Amino acid sequence: MAYAFDTARETACTLIERARQGHAPRPVVQGFFDEDSCTVSYVVRDPDSDACAVLDSVLGFDQASGKVSAGPARPVIDHVRAEGLGVRWLLETHAHADHLSAGPYLQKQLGGELAIGQGIRAIQRTFGTLFNEDRAFARDGSQFDHLFGDGDRFRIGGLEAVALHVPGHTPACLAYVIGDAVFAGDTLFMPDYGTARCDFPGGDAGQLYRSIRRLLSLPEAARVFVCHDYKAPGRDVYAWETTIGAQRQDNVHVHDGIDEATFTTMRTTRDATLAVPRLMLPSVQVNMRAGHLPPAESNGVSYLKLPLIAGDLLAVSD
């Protein structure tokens, strides 16, 4: 299959090939699975130094009580400290709708720059309006230390990395290519589970297809690390590592030979049957703030909003 020239993709291909051929270091990747949200956080380290990054961290949240806890983040902290690592980056692939980010908590404990894609501004505008946030809520991404654009390069010690904009699930989605490892966020799941939904505000199934094909044009030997796993039917264990080649051959939604129209029809039809994620409303309110809780009110307590949809109650007369 031929692809139009894409500078950022070419950079990613070069980084992968250099690492696979031994001309650059390959990252050491450790995953941490939070079963409550089915989310995988990663510590990605340079094998030749103490430098590392943490991707897609998780806080515990009990919606019934409103209790927020550091539970899912503690194994990450323990690992970083036990290995004597220095956190350079706290990376988010997007503003998650299924868990609260532990980014600010980890930053206080471990340091590092908190980063996401420039598309977060679109998320902040959309959900700032939905939650009727006042002007004190910045919609310019300034809650983060760094906003990556498509093709932006960065380093984790001796590891070379590039950010790829892969919208479709949300407008803000990024994949990070670090050495020979691709951190795909929610864009791709394991091959037997398929792909992310596209029915959130700003989502677009055709755009997701094009983003996925961009990732699948990377070298087949590249390792792929996904952000979630829900155990596909017939599989009894959680899994989160695969390859570009395996995705191209076996992804049940978007393997080679599936065209955009077919994918878009499948994805749109499937999404119409899906329930709203359990923690979507609290998660987005926190994650659009880079993982910070809403400002405390006069009693020192932070509150989350729950927009009410009156539906057929509006038709009931007094």
Secondary structure as UniProt FT lines:
FT   HELIX           7..20
FT   TURN            21..22
FT   STRAND          28..34
FT   TURN            35..38
FT   STRAND          39..45
FT   TURN            47..48
FT   STRAND          51..55
FT   STRAND          59..62
FT   TURN            63..66
FT   STRAND          67..69
FT   HELIX           71..73
FT   HELIX           74..82
FT   TURN            83..84
FT   STRAND          86..91
FT   HELIX           103..110
FT   STRAND          113..117
FT   TURN            118..119
FT   HELIX           120..130
FT   TURN            131..132
FT   TURN            135..136
FT   TURN            142..143
FT   STRAND          146..148
FT   TURN            150..151
FT   STRAND          153..156
FT   TURN            157..158
FT   STRAND          159..165
FT   TURN            171..172
FT   STRAND          174..178
FT   TURN            179..180
FT   STRAND          181..185
FT   TURN            191..193
FT   TURN            201..202
FT   HELIX           205..216
FT   TURN            220..221
FT   STRAND          223..226
FT   TURN            233..234
FT   STRAND          241..243
FT   HELIX           244..250
FT   TURN            252..254
FT   TURN            256..257
FT   HELIX           260..271
FT   TURN            272..273
FT   TURN            278..279
FT   HELIX           280..287
FT   TURN            288..291
FT   TURN            298..299
FT   HELIX           311..315
//
